[in-house]
Every structure is written in C-alpha cells, then in structure tokens.
Amino acid sequence: MSSTVRITSKNQITLPPEVRHGLGVTAGDEIDIIETSAGVFEVRARRENFSALRGMVKLDRHVSVDDLDRWVAEARDAAYQDETS
C-alpha cells in the first residue's frame, strides 16, 4: 500500500482510512515515526514498551539493551529488504 498526504500550514497530516486501519489506530492513538539505517522512515502504531514486557521471555544469558537494539535493527532491515526485493 502507498499513500500520499499533504502537510498543512500547522505541520499536520491526516492519515487515510486504509492507513489507519492497517496500523490499527484510531483518533487519540500515538504512532512512532522511525528512521531505518537505510534512511527510510517507517510509521508504526505505538505499542507496549520493552519494560512492560520484562520477564515474559526467559533466555539462557543476559541480554543487553545494545543486543536488543541490534536485533531489532537487523530484523527491521531484513523485513525492509524482503519488501523491496
């Protein structure tokens, strides 16, 4: 899906219905705009943060924030590559 939106004089945009539906958001919800390592911006619905998920997954070793950040970046980049190929 691809959509084009216009930025108003107040620097606001309106998300088209199909985008809101795809993100699963409604009025008042928050979205995140994230720049990937490839310089592409992604729009994502804001979800629970990692601290809310603490303890749900048991691992054999300590995982640092740097490990998590690297894994997320690698997964995001791999997903982007899959979409563009």
PDB file with one MODEL, atoms N, CA, C and O in Angstrom:
MODEL        1
ATOM      1  N   MET A   1       0.836  -1.165   0.000  1.00  0.00           N
ATOM      2  CA  MET A   1       0.000   0.000   0.000  1.00  0.00           C
ATOM      3  C   MET A   1       0.888   1.237   0.000  1.00  0.00           C
ATOM      4  O   MET A   1       1.941   1.264   0.638  1.00  0.00           O
ATOM      5  N   SER A   2       0.456   2.239  -0.710  1.00  0.00           N
ATOM      6  CA  SER A   2       1.174   3.505  -0.763  1.00  0.00           C
ATOM      7  C   SER A   2       0.155   4.627  -0.729  1.00  0.00           C
ATOM      8  O   SER A   2      -0.868   4.557  -1.409  1.00  0.00           O
ATOM      9  N   SER A   3       0.419   5.651   0.047  1.00  0.00           N
ATOM     10  CA  SER A   3      -0.475   6.800   0.144  1.00  0.00           C
ATOM     11  C   SER A   3       0.347   8.072   0.159  1.00  0.00           C
ATOM     12  O   SER A   3       1.476   8.094   0.651  1.00  0.00           O
ATOM     13  N   THR A   4      -0.225   9.120  -0.379  1.00  0.00           N
ATOM     14  CA  THR A   4       0.393  10.436  -0.328  1.00  0.00           C
ATOM     15  C   THR A   4      -0.504  11.339   0.494  1.00  0.00           C
ATOM     16  O   THR A   4      -1.718  11.372   0.293  1.00  0.00           O
ATOM     17  N   VAL A   5       0.099  12.075   1.422  1.00  0.00           N
ATOM     18  CA  VAL A   5      -0.665  13.006   2.257  1.00  0.00           C
ATOM     19  C   VAL A   5      -0.040  14.391   2.137  1.00  0.00           C
ATOM     20  O   VAL A   5       1.130  14.531   1.782  1.00  0.00           O
ATOM     21  N   ARG A   6      -0.835  15.401   2.438  1.00  0.00           N
ATOM     22  CA  ARG A   6      -0.361  16.780   2.376  1.00  0.00           C
ATOM     23  C   ARG A   6      -0.109  17.285   3.791  1.00  0.00           C
ATOM     24  O   ARG A   6      -0.872  16.978   4.707  1.00  0.00           O
ATOM     25  N   ILE A   7       0.950  18.051   3.970  1.00  0.00           N
ATOM     26  CA  ILE A   7       1.257  18.670   5.254  1.00  0.00           C
ATOM     27  C   ILE A   7       0.563  20.026   5.285  1.00  0.00           C
ATOM     28  O   ILE A   7       0.752  20.846   4.387  1.00  0.00           O
ATOM     29  N   THR A   8      -0.247  20.263   6.329  1.00  0.00           N
ATOM     30  CA  THR A   8      -0.979  21.524   6.446  1.00  0.00           C
ATOM     31  C   THR A   8      -0.056  22.641   6.922  1.00  0.00           C
ATOM     32  O   THR A   8       1.106  22.407   7.257  1.00  0.00           O
ATOM     33  N   SER A   9      -0.592  23.852   6.944  1.00  0.00           N
ATOM     34  CA  SER A   9       0.184  25.002   7.420  1.00  0.00           C
ATOM     35  C   SER A   9       0.556  24.864   8.892  1.00  0.00           C
ATOM     36  O   SER A   9       1.465  25.542   9.371  1.00  0.00           O
ATOM     37  N   LYS A  10      -0.147  23.987   9.610  1.00  0.00           N
ATOM     38  CA  LYS A  10       0.171  23.723  11.020  1.00  0.00           C
ATOM     39  C   LYS A  10       1.068  22.493  11.163  1.00  0.00           C
ATOM     40  O   LYS A  10       1.213  21.952  12.259  1.00  0.00           O
ATOM     41  N   ASN A  11       1.670  22.052  10.052  1.00  0.00           N
ATOM     42  CA  ASN A  11       2.559  20.880  10.027  1.00  0.00           C
ATOM     43  C   ASN A  11       1.864  19.607  10.486  1.00  0.00           C
ATOM     44  O   ASN A  11       2.466  18.776  11.166  1.00  0.00           O
ATOM     45  N   GLN A  12       0.609  19.455  10.117  1.00  0.00           N
ATOM     46  CA  GLN A  12      -0.163  18.263  10.461  1.00  0.00           C
ATOM     47  C   GLN A  12      -0.492  17.490   9.190  1.00  0.00           C
ATOM     48  O   GLN A  12      -0.537  18.050   8.095  1.00  0.00           O
ATOM     49  N   ILE A  13      -0.721  16.187   9.363  1.00  0.00           N
ATOM     50  CA  ILE A  13      -1.177  15.349   8.255  1.00  0.00           C
ATOM     51  C   ILE A  13      -2.419  14.593   8.706  1.00  0.00           C
ATOM     52  O   ILE A  13      -2.646  14.411   9.902  1.00  0.00           O
ATOM     53  N   THR A  14      -3.214  14.158   7.747  1.00  0.00           N
ATOM     54  CA  THR A  14      -4.347  13.287   8.022  1.00  0.00           C
ATOM     55  C   THR A  14      -4.041  11.936   7.397  1.00  0.00           C
ATOM     56  O   THR A  14      -3.767  11.844   6.201  1.00  0.00           O
ATOM     57  N   LEU A  15      -4.089  10.889   8.213  1.00  0.00           N
ATOM     58  CA  LEU A  15      -3.840   9.547   7.690  1.00  0.00           C
ATOM     59  C   LEU A  15      -5.091   9.048   6.984  1.00  0.00           C
ATOM     60  O   LEU A  15      -6.183   9.111   7.550  1.00  0.00           O
ATOM     61  N   PRO A  16      -4.954   8.554   5.761  1.00  0.00           N
ATOM     62  CA  PRO A  16      -6.102   8.000   5.055  1.00  0.00           C
ATOM     63  C   PRO A  16      -6.679   6.801   5.820  1.00  0.00           C
ATOM     64  O   PRO A  16      -5.957   6.136   6.563  1.00  0.00           O
ATOM     65  N   PRO A  17      -7.979   6.524   5.639  1.00  0.00           N
ATOM     66  CA  PRO A  17      -8.622   5.423   6.372  1.00  0.00           C
ATOM     67  C   PRO A  17      -7.901   4.089   6.227  1.00  0.00           C
ATOM     68  O   PRO A  17      -7.797   3.340   7.199  1.00  0.00           O
ATOM     69  N   GLU A  18      -7.401   3.775   5.032  1.00  0.00           N
ATOM     70  CA  GLU A  18      -6.745   2.473   4.842  1.00  0.00           C
ATOM     71  C   GLU A  18      -5.439   2.394   5.634  1.00  0.00           C
ATOM     72  O   GLU A  18      -5.049   1.314   6.078  1.00  0.00           O
ATOM     73  N   VAL A  19      -4.766   3.522   5.810  1.00  0.00           N
ATOM     74  CA  VAL A  19      -3.540   3.544   6.613  1.00  0.00           C
ATOM     75  C   VAL A  19      -3.889   3.382   8.087  1.00  0.00           C
ATOM     76  O   VAL A  19      -3.257   2.595   8.793  1.00  0.00           O
ATOM     77  N   ARG A  20      -4.900   4.129   8.560  1.00  0.00           N
ATOM     78  CA  ARG A  20      -5.330   3.994   9.964  1.00  0.00           C
ATOM     79  C   ARG A  20      -5.755   2.565  10.254  1.00  0.00           C
ATOM     80  O   ARG A  20      -5.416   2.011  11.299  1.00  0.00           O
ATOM     81  N   HIS A  21      -6.491   1.973   9.338  1.00  0.00           N
ATOM     82  CA  HIS A  21      -6.941   0.586   9.522  1.00  0.00           C
ATOM     83  C   HIS A  21      -5.745  -0.367   9.538  1.00  0.00           C
ATOM     84  O   HIS A  21      -5.672  -1.260  10.382  1.00  0.00           O
ATOM     85  N   GLY A  22      -4.813  -0.177   8.610  1.00  0.00           N
ATOM     86  CA  GLY A  22      -3.629  -1.040   8.548  1.00  0.00           C
ATOM     87  C   GLY A  22      -2.777  -0.954   9.802  1.00  0.00           C
ATOM     88  O   GLY A  22      -2.194  -1.949  10.234  1.00  0.00           O
ATOM     89  N   LEU A  23      -2.705   0.240  10.386  1.00  0.00           N
ATOM     90  CA  LEU A  23      -1.944   0.421  11.624  1.00  0.00           C
ATOM     91  C   LEU A  23      -2.742   0.006  12.852  1.00  0.00           C
ATOM     92  O   LEU A  23      -2.176  -0.222  13.921  1.00  0.00           O
ATOM     93  N   GLY A  24      -4.063  -0.091  12.695  1.00  0.00           N
ATOM     94  CA  GLY A  24      -4.913  -0.428  13.838  1.00  0.00           C
ATOM     95  C   GLY A  24      -5.031   0.719  14.826  1.00  0.00           C
ATOM     96  O   GLY A  24      -5.110   0.494  16.034  1.00  0.00           O
ATOM     97  N   VAL A  25      -5.043   1.958  14.319  1.00  0.00           N
ATOM     98  CA  VAL A  25      -5.119   3.120  15.198  1.00  0.00           C
ATOM     99  C   VAL A  25      -6.416   3.887  14.976  1.00  0.00           C
ATOM    100  O   VAL A  25      -7.032   3.819  13.913  1.00  0.00           O
ATOM    101  N   THR A  26      -6.806   4.614  16.009  1.00  0.00           N
ATOM    102  CA  THR A  26      -7.969   5.493  15.944  1.00  0.00           C
ATOM    103  C   THR A  26      -7.582   6.847  16.522  1.00  0.00           C
ATOM    104  O   THR A  26      -6.459   7.029  16.994  1.00  0.00           O
ATOM    105  N   ALA A  27      -8.506   7.789  16.486  1.00  0.00           N
ATOM    106  CA  ALA A  27      -8.247   9.138  16.993  1.00  0.00           C
ATOM    107  C   ALA A  27      -7.723   9.076  18.422  1.00  0.00           C
ATOM    108  O   ALA A  27      -8.274   8.366  19.264  1.00  0.00           O
ATOM    109  N   GLY A  28      -6.667   9.816  18.687  1.00  0.00           N
ATOM    110  CA  GLY A  28      -6.084   9.864  20.025  1.00  0.00           C
ATOM    111  C   GLY A  28      -4.940   8.889  20.243  1.00  0.00           C
ATOM    112  O   GLY A  28      -4.164   9.051  21.185  1.00  0.00           O
ATOM    113  N   ASP A  29      -4.821   7.865  19.377  1.00  0.00           N
ATOM    114  CA  ASP A  29      -3.705   6.925  19.494  1.00  0.00           C
ATOM    115  C   ASP A  29      -2.411   7.612  19.072  1.00  0.00           C
ATOM    116  O   ASP A  29      -2.433   8.637  18.390  1.00  0.00           O
ATOM    117  N   GLU A  30      -1.298   7.042  19.482  1.00  0.00           N
ATOM    118  CA  GLU A  30       0.006   7.573  19.104  1.00  0.00           C
ATOM    119  C   GLU A  30       0.662   6.650  18.095  1.00  0.00           C
ATOM    120  O   GLU A  30       0.471   5.434  18.125  1.00  0.00           O
ATOM    121  N   ILE A  31       1.441   7.250  17.196  1.00  0.00           N
ATOM    122  CA  ILE A  31       2.232   6.476  16.242  1.00  0.00           C
ATOM    123  C   ILE A  31       3.690   6.879  16.407  1.00  0.00           C
ATOM    124  O   ILE A  31       3.994   7.976  16.877  1.00  0.00           O
ATOM    125  N   ASP A  32       4.582   5.986  16.019  1.00  0.00           N
ATOM    126  CA  ASP A  32       6.014   6.264  16.021  1.00  0.00           C
ATOM    127  C   ASP A  32       6.469   6.397  14.576  1.00  0.00           C
ATOM    128  O   ASP A  32       6.036   5.638  13.709  1.00  0.00           O
ATOM    129  N   ILE A  33       7.335   7.353  14.319  1.00  0.00           N
ATOM    130  CA  ILE A  33       7.976   7.503  13.018  1.00  0.00           C
ATOM    131  C   ILE A  33       9.452   7.220  13.246  1.00  0.00           C
ATOM    132  O   ILE A  33      10.125   7.933  13.990  1.00  0.00           O
ATOM    133  N   ILE A  34       9.943   6.177  12.600  1.00  0.00           N
ATOM    134  CA  ILE A  34      11.278   5.650  12.874  1.00  0.00           C
ATOM    135  C   ILE A  34      12.106   5.694  11.597  1.00  0.00           C
ATOM    136  O   ILE A  34      11.650   5.272  10.534  1.00  0.00           O
ATOM    137  N   GLU A  35      13.334   6.211  11.712  1.00  0.00           N
ATOM    138  CA  GLU A  35      14.242   6.197  10.571  1.00  0.00           C
ATOM    139  C   GLU A  35      15.090   4.929  10.630  1.00  0.00           C
ATOM    140  O   GLU A  35      15.741   4.660  11.640  1.00  0.00           O
ATOM    141  N   THR A  36      15.080   4.153   9.551  1.00  0.00           N
ATOM    142  CA  THR A  36      15.876   2.931   9.492  1.00  0.00           C
ATOM    143  C   THR A  36      17.319   3.281   9.145  1.00  0.00           C
ATOM    144  O   THR A  36      17.624   4.418   8.785  1.00  0.00           O
ATOM    145  N   SER A  37      18.195   2.296   9.256  1.00  0.00           N
ATOM    146  CA  SER A  37      19.599   2.518   8.909  1.00  0.00           C
ATOM    147  C   SER A  37      19.764   2.814   7.419  1.00  0.00           C
ATOM    148  O   SER A  37      20.787   3.355   7.000  1.00  0.00           O
ATOM    149  N   ALA A  38      18.753   2.457   6.618  1.00  0.00           N
ATOM    150  CA  ALA A  38      18.795   2.737   5.182  1.00  0.00           C
ATOM    151  C   ALA A  38      18.285   4.141   4.866  1.00  0.00           C
ATOM    152  O   ALA A  38      18.240   4.535   3.701  1.00  0.00           O
ATOM    153  N   GLY A  39      17.897   4.910   5.908  1.00  0.00           N
ATOM    154  CA  GLY A  39      17.406   6.265   5.697  1.00  0.00           C
ATOM    155  C   GLY A  39      15.945   6.346   5.312  1.00  0.00           C
ATOM    156  O   GLY A  39      15.471   7.402   4.894  1.00  0.00           O
ATOM    157  N   VAL A  40      15.222   5.242   5.448  1.00  0.00           N
ATOM    158  CA  VAL A  40      13.796   5.194   5.140  1.00  0.00           C
ATOM    159  C   VAL A  40      13.022   5.411   6.432  1.00  0.00           C
ATOM    160  O   VAL A  40      13.408   4.895   7.481  1.00  0.00           O
ATOM    161  N   PHE A  41      11.932   6.170   6.362  1.00  0.00           N
ATOM    162  CA  PHE A  41      11.107   6.395   7.542  1.00  0.00           C
ATOM    163  C   PHE A  41       9.946   5.414   7.554  1.00  0.00           C
ATOM    164  O   PHE A  41       9.263   5.234   6.545  1.00  0.00           O
ATOM    165  N   GLU A  42       9.726   4.783   8.699  1.00  0.00           N
ATOM    166  CA  GLU A  42       8.617   3.851   8.887  1.00  0.00           C
ATOM    167  C   GLU A  42       7.624   4.465   9.858  1.00  0.00           C
ATOM    168  O   GLU A  42       8.011   5.140  10.812  1.00  0.00           O
ATOM    169  N   VAL A  43       6.347   4.228   9.611  1.00  0.00           N
ATOM    170  CA  VAL A  43       5.288   4.673  10.517  1.00  0.00           C
ATOM    171  C   VAL A  43       4.733   3.432  11.188  1.00  0.00           C
ATOM    172  O   VAL A  43       4.322   2.480  10.524  1.00  0.00           O
ATOM    173  N   ARG A  44       4.725   3.453  12.525  1.00  0.00           N
ATOM    174  CA  ARG A  44       4.254   2.289  13.283  1.00  0.00           C
ATOM    175  C   ARG A  44       3.319   2.729  14.394  1.00  0.00           C
ATOM    176  O   ARG A  44       3.483   3.802  14.976  1.00  0.00           O
ATOM    177  N   ALA A  45       2.344   1.893  14.677  1.00  0.00           N
ATOM    178  CA  ALA A  45       1.478   2.149  15.821  1.00  0.00           C
ATOM    179  C   ALA A  45       2.299   1.971  17.086  1.00  0.00           C
ATOM    180  O   ALA A  45       3.090   1.034  17.193  1.00  0.00           O
ATOM    181  N   ARG A  46       2.111   2.869  18.041  1.00  0.00           N
ATOM    182  CA  ARG A  46       2.845   2.757  19.313  1.00  0.00           C
ATOM    183  C   ARG A  46       2.270   1.573  20.077  1.00  0.00           C
ATOM    184  O   ARG A  46       1.055   1.451  20.234  1.00  0.00           O
ATOM    185  N   ARG A  47       3.134   0.726  20.537  1.00  0.00           N
ATOM    186  CA  ARG A  47       2.745  -0.453  21.318  1.00  0.00           C
ATOM    187  C   ARG A  47       3.429  -0.407  22.672  1.00  0.00           C
ATOM    188  O   ARG A  47       4.143   0.546  22.986  1.00  0.00           O
ATOM    189  N   GLU A  48       3.211  -1.427  23.460  1.00  0.00           N
ATOM    190  CA  GLU A  48       3.852  -1.506  24.774  1.00  0.00           C
ATOM    191  C   GLU A  48       5.366  -1.412  24.623  1.00  0.00           C
ATOM    192  O   GLU A  48       5.925  -1.905  23.643  1.00  0.00           O
ATOM    193  N   ASN A  49       6.022  -0.791  25.576  1.00  0.00           N
ATOM    194  CA  ASN A  49       7.474  -0.722  25.520  1.00  0.00           C
ATOM    195  C   ASN A  49       8.082  -1.976  26.145  1.00  0.00           C
ATOM    196  O   ASN A  49       7.375  -2.784  26.746  1.00  0.00           O
ATOM    197  N   PHE A  50       9.390  -2.129  25.998  1.00  0.00           N
ATOM    198  CA  PHE A  50      10.059  -3.332  26.482  1.00  0.00           C
ATOM    199  C   PHE A  50       9.919  -3.525  27.982  1.00  0.00           C
ATOM    200  O   PHE A  50       9.814  -4.660  28.448  1.00  0.00           O
ATOM    201  N   SER A  51       9.915  -2.445  28.744  1.00  0.00           N
ATOM    202  CA  SER A  51       9.829  -2.600  30.199  1.00  0.00           C
ATOM    203  C   SER A  51       8.512  -3.246  30.612  1.00  0.00           C
ATOM    204  O   SER A  51       8.453  -3.934  31.631  1.00  0.00           O
ATOM    205  N   ALA A  52       7.453  -3.031  29.829  1.00  0.00           N
ATOM    206  CA  ALA A  52       6.172  -3.660  30.139  1.00  0.00           C
ATOM    207  C   ALA A  52       6.206  -5.160  29.851  1.00  0.00           C
ATOM    208  O   ALA A  52       5.380  -5.914  30.365  1.00  0.00           O
ATOM    209  N   LEU A  53       7.157  -5.586  29.033  1.00  0.00           N
ATOM    210  CA  LEU A  53       7.256  -6.995  28.644  1.00  0.00           C
ATOM    211  C   LEU A  53       8.295  -7.761  29.456  1.00  0.00           C
ATOM    212  O   LEU A  53       8.482  -8.962  29.262  1.00  0.00           O
ATOM    213  N   ARG A  54       8.969  -7.060  30.366  1.00  0.00           N
ATOM    214  CA  ARG A  54      10.044  -7.673  31.150  1.00  0.00           C
ATOM    215  C   ARG A  54       9.567  -8.958  31.825  1.00  0.00           C
ATOM    216  O   ARG A  54       8.497  -8.996  32.433  1.00  0.00           O
ATOM    217  N   GLY A  55      10.372  -9.997  31.707  1.00  0.00           N
ATOM    218  CA  GLY A  55      10.086 -11.257  32.364  1.00  0.00           C
ATOM    219  C   GLY A  55       9.246 -12.226  31.550  1.00  0.00           C
ATOM    220  O   GLY A  55       9.065 -13.372  31.962  1.00  0.00           O
ATOM    221  N   MET A  56       8.727 -11.799  30.404  1.00  0.00           N
ATOM    222  CA  MET A  56       7.885 -12.684  29.599  1.00  0.00           C
ATOM    223  C   MET A  56       8.698 -13.743  28.867  1.00  0.00           C
ATOM    224  O   MET A  56       8.201 -14.842  28.617  1.00  0.00           O
ATOM    225  N   VAL A  57       9.936 -13.426  28.523  1.00  0.00           N
ATOM    226  CA  VAL A  57      10.795 -14.348  27.784  1.00  0.00           C
ATOM    227  C   VAL A  57      11.999 -14.694  28.654  1.00  0.00           C
ATOM    228  O   VAL A  57      12.676 -13.808  29.176  1.00  0.00           O
ATOM    229  N   LYS A  58      12.253 -15.970  28.800  1.00  0.00           N
ATOM    230  CA  LYS A  58      13.402 -16.429  29.584  1.00  0.00           C
ATOM    231  C   LYS A  58      14.518 -16.836  28.628  1.00  0.00           C
ATOM    232  O   LYS A  58      14.312 -17.661  27.738  1.00  0.00           O
ATOM    233  N   LEU A  59      15.697 -16.254  28.817  1.00  0.00           N
ATOM    234  CA  LEU A  59      16.854 -16.568  27.985  1.00  0.00           C
ATOM    235  C   LEU A  59      17.940 -17.206  28.837  1.00  0.00           C
ATOM    236  O   LEU A  59      17.965 -17.045  30.057  1.00  0.00           O
ATOM    237  N   ASP A  60      18.840 -17.934  28.178  1.00  0.00           N
ATOM    238  CA  ASP A  60      19.931 -18.614  28.871  1.00  0.00           C
ATOM    239  C   ASP A  60      21.026 -17.660  29.337  1.00  0.00           C
ATOM    240  O   ASP A  60      21.864 -18.033  30.157  1.00  0.00           O
ATOM    241  N   ARG A  61      21.025 -16.436  28.821  1.00  0.00           N
ATOM    242  CA  ARG A  61      22.077 -15.485  29.178  1.00  0.00           C
ATOM    243  C   ARG A  61      21.483 -14.084  29.285  1.00  0.00           C
ATOM    244  O   ARG A  61      20.365 -13.828  28.839  1.00  0.00           O
ATOM    245  N   HIS A  62      22.252 -13.195  29.881  1.00  0.00           N
ATOM    246  CA  HIS A  62      21.854 -11.800  29.983  1.00  0.00           C
ATOM    247  C   HIS A  62      21.855 -11.171  28.593  1.00  0.00           C
ATOM    248  O   HIS A  62      22.772 -11.404  27.805  1.00  0.00           O
ATOM    249  N   VAL A  63      20.849 -10.391  28.297  1.00  0.00           N
ATOM    250  CA  VAL A  63      20.764  -9.687  27.026  1.00  0.00           C
ATOM    251  C   VAL A  63      20.803  -8.194  27.320  1.00  0.00           C
ATOM    252  O   VAL A  63      19.981  -7.680  28.078  1.00  0.00           O
ATOM    253  N   SER A  64      21.748  -7.514  26.723  1.00  0.00           N
ATOM    254  CA  SER A  64      21.890  -6.079  26.962  1.00  0.00           C
ATOM    255  C   SER A  64      20.942  -5.289  26.062  1.00  0.00           C
ATOM    256  O   SER A  64      20.389  -5.818  25.098  1.00  0.00           O
ATOM    257  N   VAL A  65      20.770  -4.038  26.393  1.00  0.00           N
ATOM    258  CA  VAL A  65      19.969  -3.147  25.557  1.00  0.00           C
ATOM    259  C   VAL A  65      20.606  -3.035  24.175  1.00  0.00           C
ATOM    260  O   VAL A  65      19.900  -2.968  23.169  1.00  0.00           O
ATOM    261  N   ASP A  66      21.931  -3.015  24.125  1.00  0.00           N
ATOM    262  CA  ASP A  66      22.619  -2.966  22.829  1.00  0.00           C
ATOM    263  C   ASP A  66      22.303  -4.196  21.987  1.00  0.00           C
ATOM    264  O   ASP A  66      22.108  -4.088  20.776  1.00  0.00           O
ATOM    265  N   ASP A  67      22.252  -5.383  22.634  1.00  0.00           N
ATOM    266  CA  ASP A  67      21.869  -6.610  21.918  1.00  0.00           C
ATOM    267  C   ASP A  67      20.469  -6.465  21.341  1.00  0.00           C
ATOM    268  O   ASP A  67      20.246  -6.749  20.165  1.00  0.00           O
ATOM    269  N   LEU A  68      19.528  -6.024  22.165  1.00  0.00           N
ATOM    270  CA  LEU A  68      18.145  -5.860  21.712  1.00  0.00           C
ATOM    271  C   LEU A  68      18.057  -4.864  20.567  1.00  0.00           C
ATOM    272  O   LEU A  68      17.397  -5.126  19.562  1.00  0.00           O
ATOM    273  N   ASP A  69      18.717  -3.728  20.715  1.00  0.00           N
ATOM    274  CA  ASP A  69      18.696  -2.719  19.657  1.00  0.00           C
ATOM    275  C   ASP A  69      19.241  -3.276  18.349  1.00  0.00           C
ATOM    276  O   ASP A  69      18.679  -3.033  17.281  1.00  0.00           O
ATOM    277  N   ARG A  70      20.343  -4.027  18.437  1.00  0.00           N
ATOM    278  CA  ARG A  70      20.946  -4.609  17.237  1.00  0.00           C
ATOM    279  C   ARG A  70      19.993  -5.616  16.590  1.00  0.00           C
ATOM    280  O   ARG A  70      19.815  -5.606  15.372  1.00  0.00           O
ATOM    281  N   TRP A  71      19.376  -6.493  17.410  1.00  0.00           N
ATOM    282  CA  TRP A  71      18.449  -7.494  16.876  1.00  0.00           C
ATOM    283  C   TRP A  71      17.247  -6.833  16.203  1.00  0.00           C
ATOM    284  O   TRP A  71      16.821  -7.255  15.128  1.00  0.00           O
ATOM    285  N   VAL A  72      16.711  -5.810  16.832  1.00  0.00           N
ATOM    286  CA  VAL A  72      15.556  -5.114  16.252  1.00  0.00           C
ATOM    287  C   VAL A  72      15.953  -4.452  14.935  1.00  0.00           C
ATOM    288  O   VAL A  72      15.219  -4.551  13.952  1.00  0.00           O
ATOM    289  N   ALA A  73      17.100  -3.782  14.903  1.00  0.00           N
ATOM    290  CA  ALA A  73      17.561  -3.126  13.674  1.00  0.00           C
ATOM    291  C   ALA A  73      17.787  -4.142  12.560  1.00  0.00           C
ATOM    292  O   ALA A  73      17.417  -3.896  11.412  1.00  0.00           O
ATOM    293  N   GLU A  74      18.391  -5.280  12.891  1.00  0.00           N
ATOM    294  CA  GLU A  74      18.632  -6.321  11.888  1.00  0.00           C
ATOM    295  C   GLU A  74      17.317  -6.883  11.358  1.00  0.00           C
ATOM    296  O   GLU A  74      17.174  -7.091  10.153  1.00  0.00           O
ATOM    297  N   ALA A  75      16.359  -7.129  12.243  1.00  0.00           N
ATOM    298  CA  ALA A  75      15.061  -7.665  11.817  1.00  0.00           C
ATOM    299  C   ALA A  75      14.317  -6.651  10.957  1.00  0.00           C
ATOM    300  O   ALA A  75      13.714  -7.014   9.946  1.00  0.00           O
ATOM    301  N   ARG A  76      14.358  -5.381  11.356  1.00  0.00           N
ATOM    302  CA  ARG A  76      13.679  -4.332  10.600  1.00  0.00           C
ATOM    303  C   ARG A  76      14.304  -4.194   9.218  1.00  0.00           C
ATOM    304  O   ARG A  76      13.588  -4.092   8.222  1.00  0.00           O
ATOM    305  N   ASP A  77      15.641  -4.191   9.148  1.00  0.00           N
ATOM    306  CA  ASP A  77      16.317  -4.072   7.860  1.00  0.00           C
ATOM    307  C   ASP A  77      16.040  -5.276   6.970  1.00  0.00           C
ATOM    308  O   ASP A  77      15.853  -5.124   5.762  1.00  0.00           O
ATOM    309  N   ALA A  78      16.012  -6.468   7.552  1.00  0.00           N
ATOM    310  CA  ALA A  78      15.713  -7.680   6.775  1.00  0.00           C
ATOM    311  C   ALA A  78      14.290  -7.626   6.231  1.00  0.00           C
ATOM    312  O   ALA A  78      14.051  -8.000   5.083  1.00  0.00           O
ATOM    313  N   ALA A  79      13.348  -7.164   7.044  1.00  0.00           N
ATOM    314  CA  ALA A  79      11.956  -7.059   6.593  1.00  0.00           C
ATOM    315  C   ALA A  79      11.844  -6.033   5.474  1.00  0.00           C
ATOM    316  O   ALA A  79      11.112  -6.243   4.507  1.00  0.00           O
ATOM    317  N   TYR A  80      12.563  -4.930   5.600  1.00  0.00           N
ATOM    318  CA  TYR A  80      12.545  -3.903   4.552  1.00  0.00           C
ATOM    319  C   TYR A  80      13.123  -4.462   3.255  1.00  0.00           C
ATOM    320  O   TYR A  80      12.579  -4.214   2.179  1.00  0.00           O
ATOM    321  N   GLN A  81      14.219  -5.214   3.346  1.00  0.00           N
ATOM    322  CA  GLN A  81      14.829  -5.811   2.156  1.00  0.00           C
ATOM    323  C   GLN A  81      13.864  -6.782   1.487  1.00  0.00           C
ATOM    324  O   GLN A  81      13.784  -6.830   0.260  1.00  0.00           O
ATOM    325  N   ASP A  82      13.121  -7.566   2.297  1.00  0.00           N
ATOM    326  CA  ASP A  82      12.143  -8.504   1.750  1.00  0.00           C
ATOM    327  C   ASP A  82      11.044  -7.763   0.995  1.00  0.00           C
ATOM    328  O   ASP A  82      10.599  -8.214  -0.061  1.00  0.00           O
ATOM    329  N   GLU A  83      10.606  -6.621   1.539  1.00  0.00           N
ATOM    330  CA  GLU A  83       9.533  -5.854   0.911  1.00  0.00           C
ATOM    331  C   GLU A  83       9.972  -5.217  -0.393  1.00  0.00           C
ATOM    332  O   GLU A  83       9.163  -5.064  -1.308  1.00  0.00           O
ATOM    333  N   THR A  84      11.234  -4.845  -0.493  1.00  0.00           N
ATOM    334  CA  THR A  84      11.706  -4.125  -1.677  1.00  0.00           C
ATOM    335  C   THR A  84      12.296  -5.036  -2.742  1.00  0.00           C
ATOM    336  O   THR A  84      12.642  -4.564  -3.825  1.00  0.00           O
ATOM    337  N   SER A  85      12.417  -6.320  -2.464  1.00  0.00           N
ATOM    338  CA  SER A  85      13.003  -7.215  -3.477  1.00  0.00           C
ATOM    339  C   SER A  85      11.940  -7.999  -4.197  1.00  0.00           C
ATOM    340  O   SER A  85      12.252  -8.798  -5.079  1.00  0.00           O
TER     341      SER A  85
ENDMDL
END
